[in-house]
């Protein structure tokens, strides 16, 4: 296996492990602490927004300027919009499946259907995260500078940080729905299994088709921004009236931590 593909696999297995750690919180809680969950989801969205620029869009523009005949701003914009469109279409597919399920389900199957849709939704969101890590490590194929390595590691750290609340966001509601702790944990950690798959595919794509690297970096950024803005931020703001700045401070903290890691280490 190519060394950068192997590194991408190791990194995404690590981010998956953090998802499992988040899912393991179901051992201690049957119902989620809403305030803590909102802060964690806000932190995750802040991390993803910061990583989308400093770790993905900025290097995409720099590489496009150095290697592409097409203007860098066109490459970055096209990749960004395609990534957002990919996640939008994927989300619509899941939403259509959810609506179909609601129309056809009976009372007995409603609980299992809700659980399936919850797991599918979180799993879908993990695809661009694994892709982002894989693309970042695949970019090291032709010469790995300390800055490039730190940038890839920073993305993996950032994705890992925001995977913890995602794991909890699956396992704890499943426990509240009546699942056993073991089943809730297993299903919660399984939602992150797509990350190593997407990471390896992203790295392989860059290794063998290096010319698309600027587009791929921008694509991953667009997908991550859509997930953060459309899903994570609205979710963490649900109790805004009772706790108006709780989730907002989580977003600010996540953005600041990821920016610090990226600028200081990258």
HELIX and SHEET records of a PDB file:
HELIX    1   1 UNK A    3  UNK A   23  1                                  21    
HELIX    2   2 UNK A   24  UNK A   27  5                                   4    
HELIX    3   3 UNK A   34  UNK A   51  1                                  18    
HELIX    4   4 UNK A   52  UNK A   57  3                                   6    
HELIX    5   5 UNK A   58  UNK A   67  1                                  10    
HELIX    6   6 UNK A   72  UNK A  104  1                                  33    
HELIX    7   7 UNK A  110  UNK A  138  1                                  29    
HELIX    8   8 UNK A  146  UNK A  176  1                                  31    
HELIX    9   9 UNK A  181  UNK A  190  1                                  10    
HELIX   10  10 UNK A  194  UNK A  208  1                                  15    
HELIX   11  11 UNK A  210  UNK A  212  5                                   3    
HELIX   12  12 UNK A  213  UNK A  227  1                                  15    
HELIX   13  13 UNK A  228  UNK A  232  3                                   5    
HELIX   14  14 UNK A  233  UNK A  236  1                                   4    
HELIX   15  15 UNK A  246  UNK A  265  1                                  20    
END                                                                             
